[in-house]
Amino acid sequence: MAYNTRNPVGSTDPRDLFDNAGIIDQYANGRNPLYPDRFGVQRLSFSGMRYNFVQSMSGWNTAFQQFLAGSGFEAPVQYAAGVTLERATQTFARDNIQYRIKDPAELPYTLTGNSRRDIVNGDLLTAEMVQWEGRSLSGALKAMRSTDLSSNSDKAQALIDFAASLGGQRGRVEPGVYILTKQVDLPGNVDLDLTGVTLDFSAADVANFPDLICVRPAPGTLVQLPALSANPAIGQCSITFSASHNLIPGDAIILHDDKPFSYSAFRANYQQGQFAVVRSINGLTVNLTAPILASMTVGLDGNGKGLKVYKMNPVRPRIRGADILMPTSGGDDRRASWRRYS
């Protein structure tokens, strides 16, 4: 505090008014859970109150989820159109991720084959409730206390290891400011609550960020599908494969012709392709939600280049509540909030 007069409560001394303004600013906008008042007594800030509320709510949620886990979820059925779920304990699995129906009032619920619609109606089963084999796990969120993270000399690696240990379960890092010195690579399915956390990379060497990203969840994957049996044509809303493709409605695919595609030899790196979403399946024929935009020819040239089709396997990372301070490069001070996740 600027003056710290220790005058009694009720003081009209302008110096105390000045100190109180700074204290109120800390309570309202500071990231730490506690700040001292004019007499040196530690008081909860709004950030601390929010954290305590989240803690109490997660405790209630944990107890409820443990009750659900104890009631025994059934082994998941594989996702497919026409499958009917009749009981609250029944689950379905798609891309090795397990879901239950969100609202029991929806039961019995028949899967439509539109995975995006069905997954909106379903809740992701986290490790708090059930694992793939149906084994019960601890319902408690795995939280890392600020003292645990602060005690590590390599805080970036400590955060990486913590996220990797969650195995898809939700985790929390307690509020605080953490100084990190390198890129943080996280699992693609990471679920982290960083409410009240500042990850400060401002003093780090930019050479420690190979992807020029402070926090980077692992990307999804592409799976190459069998070749098409016929050339896609402009305006056509379907494609036909030469062999089984294992696609289902809602899947996102990429049609990519990796041969050079340009009228100019100076742009040999230009290639042709488009994204598409599966509307429905009829054997080897896949109907799309939108038409083909350009004519493409099946077959590969002598260099193995040509039209290829890939299925996209996306990841769904969840990172909430963090402020990230970017590295400072030379004399250009970039110490600013890089991004707030919500």
N, C-alpha and C positions, 0 to 999 in steps of 0.2 A: 504494500500500500504506500501511497505517496506521503501521507502525513502520519497515520497511525497514532492519533491523539489519545485513544482509549477514553475519550469522554463518555459519560454514561448515556444510556438509551434515552432518546428524546432530545439529544443535542441539536441545536440549530446552527452550530459552527459550520461555516461554508466548507472548511477542510473535511469535516465528517461527511457532508453531502457529496463532496468529490470522491472520497474513498468509497462511499456506499454505491455510487454510480458504477465504479469499476467492479465492485463485488457482485452487484446485480447482473452486470454484463457476463461475468464468469458463470454465475448460476444459470443464466438463461441460455448462453451460447457455448460455454466451455464443454470440452469432451471428457474431462475427468469426472468421476462420480462424486468427489468431495472437494470443497473449497473452504478456506478459513473465512469466518466473518470478521467484523471489525475488532473483535476481542480475541481472535486467534482460535475460536472454536470451529471444528470441522463441521460443515453443513452439507446435506445432500443437494446436489445440483439437479437440474431437470434431466441431464444425462443419467445421473445416478438413479433418479426416480424411475426413469424409463427402463433402465436395466433391471431394477428390482421388480418392476411390473412384469417384464418379459420372463424373468426367472420364476416368478410365482405362477404365471400362466403356463410355462413349460412344465412346471411340476404337476399342475392339474392335468395337462395333456398327457404327461407321462403315465400318471396313474390310470387315466382312461384307456390309453393304448395298451398298458399292461393287462387291463381287464379284457380288452379285445383279444390280445395274444393268448391269454389264458383260456379264452373260450374256444380256441383251436381252429385256425383257418385250414381249409382243405387244400390239398395239392392243386396247383393251378391247371386249368384246361388250356389247351393251345388256342390262341385267338383265331377265329374263323367266323364268317358270316353265318347266321342261323343258330349259333350256339346260345342256349338259354341258361341264364343264371337265376336260380330260384331261391337261394338261401343267402343270408348276409355273410356267411362264412365261406362262400364260394368265391374264387378268384380266377382271373384269366391272365395269360402271359403273352406278351408280344415283344419280340427282339430281346428276349431274356430279361424283361422287366415285368414285374408282377403288379396287377391292379385288382382292386375290388370296386364294387358299385358304390358310389359316393353316398347316395340317399337310399336307405332301405325301402322307402315308399315307392321307389322305381321298380322294385322286384315284383314279379319276375321280369327280367330284362333280357331281351334277345339282341345279341350283337349284330350290328347292321352290315359289317364289312367295311364301313367307313371308319377307319381307325381313329382319325382325328376327332370325329364326333363321339365315338365310344369312349375315348380316353378323356375327353372333356367331362363325360358323365361318370368317369371312374376316378378313384383316388389311387395315387401311387402308394404301394405298400412299402414303407421304409423298414430298415433293419430293426426299428423299435418294436415292430409287431411280428414280423415273420421273415425268414430267409427263403431262398428259392426252394429248398427242400421242406419248408414248413417248420423248421426248428425255431423255438422261441428264443429270443435274445433279450438282453437287458433293455428296458424301456427308457433308461436315463439317457439324455443327450450327453455325448462325450465332450466335455468342456475343458478347455485349457485355461487355467488361471493365469493372470498377467504375470505373476511371479515366476511361473514355469517358463513362459516364453522369454521373459527378461533375463533369466539366468543363463540362457544359451548365448555363447559368443557369436554363433552364426544363426541369427534369428530367422533369416530367410529359409535356411535348411530345416530349422525346427518347425516352421510353418508348413513346409513341403511334407515333412515326415508325418506331421499331425494329420494333414489332409489325406495322405495316402493310407493312414491307419484307419480312417473312418469306414472304408469299404462301402461308400454310398450312404452311410448313416449321416444324419445331420450333426454338425459340430458347431461349437461357439468359441471364439476367442474373446476374452474379457476386455472391457474398455481400457484403452491406454494408447500411448504413442510409442511405436516400435521403429527403431532405426534398422533398416535392411540395406544390404550392400550388393545384392545380385537379383537377377530375374527369378521370380517364384513360379515354378511349373507345377500345376495342380492336375489331379485326375479329371477326366472329362465329365464324370458324374458327381463332381464335388458339390457339397451342400453346406455352405458356411454362413454363419451369422456373425458379421463383423460390426454390429451396432456399437457405436462409440469408439471404434478402432481407427487409428490413423497409421497407415503404413508409409513410413517416411524414407524414400529413396533419394532424397535431395542431395546427400553427400556422396552417393555411390558413383563409381566410375562407369561411364556409359559402355565401356568395353565389356562389362559383366552382363550385358543385356543382348544376347545374340539375336533375338527376334525383335529388338527395340520395343519390347512390351514389359511393363513392370510385373503384371500378374497375368499368367497365360494358362487357362484350362486346356487340357489336351484336346486336339480336334477330333471330329468324327472320322469315319472311314468310308471308302468307296469300294464296292464289290463289283467286279466285272461280270456281266451277265453273258449268256450265250449270244452268238451272232444273230442278227435278223435274217429272215428268209426272203424278205422282199424290200425293195427300196421305199423308204418313206417319201411321200409326196406332199407338196405344199397344200395346206387345207385339210389334209387327212387327219382324223382324230383317233387313229389306232395304228399300232405297229404289231408285227407278227414275228415271233422268235422261231429259231430253228430247233430249239430244244427247251426242256422245262426250265422255267425262270424263277419260280417260287415267289413271285410278287403277289401282293395283296392290295386291295383298294386303299388309297391314302399314301402309298409309297411314293417317294420322290425319286426320279431317275434323271440321268444326264445322257443325252445323245451327243457324242463328241467325235468329230472327224478330225484326226490329228495330222492329216496331210496339209501342206501349205495351201492357203486359200486367199489369194489376192490377185488383183489384176496387175499388180506391180511386183517385180522381182525384188524390190527394196523392202517389201513387207512380207517376207517369206514366213515370218513367225505368226501371221494371222491364220487362225483356224476357225472352223465352222462347228456350230452345235447349239443346243438349247436345253433348258430344264423342262421337265414335264412331271405331272402328277397323275397317278393311276386312278381312273374312275371305276373301272370294273374289269373283270377277267372272263374270257371265254376260251378256255383251253390255252393254246399257245398265242392267242391274240389278246393284246392288252389295249383296252380303250382308255383314252386320255381325257383329261378335263379341258384341254385346249388343243387347237389344231397345230400341226407341224408348220413351221414358219419358213423352211427352206428345203429344197430338194436335196437329198443325200443318197449316196450310192453305197450299197453293201459290198463287202469284200476288202481285202488288204492288198497293198502293193508289195513289191519285193523287199521293201524295208520294214514290213510289218505295220505300216501306217494305213489308216482307213477308218471307217465308221465303227465305233465301239459304244456299247451301252453299259452304264454303271448304275447300281442302286446306291443311294445315299443312306448311310447309317449315322444319323446325327447324334450329338450328345446334348444333354440339357443341364449345364452347370448352373448352380444357384449361388450367388455371392451377394449378400445383402449388407448395406449400411456402412461400407468402408469409404474413408477418404484416402486417396493415394497421392503422395507428393512426388512429382517426377524428379529425376536426377537433374542436377545443375550442370550445364555444359559450358566450360570456359567462363567468360565474364557475363554470359547471357543468363541472368537469373530466371530460371523457370520454376521457382518454388511456388507452385500454385496447385490448387486442387485439380487433379488430373481427371478424376471421374468419381461420381457417387453412384453406387449401385443401389437400386431400390426394388 
